[in-house]
């Protein structure tokens, strides 16, 4: 199993886990002040999703064919 990127740990640490804002990220970044909480939460969610979407290039993805005799 591959190791999750460091950005995943940072994003999960900054996510609100209690209160009415639980599940969202605070708009404390440079662009977050322009877009607000919804913008910051949407981008953070997309960053977390990318990790599960890419194809692992250095692992064997197909089984070797069996030879019927």
C-alpha positions in Angstrom: 0.0 0.0 0.0 1.3 3.4 -0.9 2.0 6.1 1.7 -0.4 9.1 1.7 1.2 12.5 0.8 2.1 14.9 3.6 -0.5 17.3 2.3 -3.2 14.8 3.4 -2.0 15.0 7.0 -1.9 18.8 6.9 -5.3 19.1 5.4 -6.9 16.7 7.9 -5.3 18.4 10.8 -6.8 21.8 9.8 -10.3 20.5 9.2 -12.9 21.5 11.8 -14.2 18.5 13.7 -16.6 20.0 16.2 -19.4 22.6 16.2 -21.5 24.0 13.4 -18.5 24.3 11.1 -17.5 20.6 11.5 -16.3 19.0 8.2 -15.2 22.3 6.7 -11.9 24.1 6.5 -11.2 27.7 7.7 -10.6 30.3 5.0 -7.3 31.3 6.5 -5.2 30.8 3.3 -4.2 33.4 0.8 -7.1 32.6 -1.6 -9.5 31.6 1.2 -10.0 35.2 2.2 -11.3 35.8 -1.4 -13.5 32.7 -1.8 -14.5 32.0 1.8 -15.2 28.8 3.6 -17.1 27.1 0.8 -14.2 27.8 -1.6 -11.6 26.5 0.8 -13.6 23.4 1.7 -14.2 22.6 -2.0 -10.5 22.9 -2.9 -9.4 20.9 0.2 -11.8 18.1 -0.7 -10.5 18.0 -4.2 -6.9 17.8 -3.0 -7.8 14.8 -0.8 -9.6 13.1 -3.6 -6.7 13.2 -6.0 -4.7 10.7 -3.9 -7.3 8.0 -4.6 -7.7 8.8 -8.3 -4.3 8.3 -9.8 -3.1 5.0 -11.2 -0.1 3.5 -9.4 2.4 3.2 -12.3 5.0 1.0 -10.5 2.8 -1.8 -9.4 1.5 -4.8 -11.4 -2.1 -4.1 -12.3 -2.9 -7.2 -14.4 -2.5 -10.9 -13.6 -0.1 -12.9 -15.8 -2.0 -14.8 -18.4 -2.4 -18.5 -17.8 -1.4 -20.9 -20.6 -4.0 -23.6 -21.4 -2.5 -26.8 -22.6 
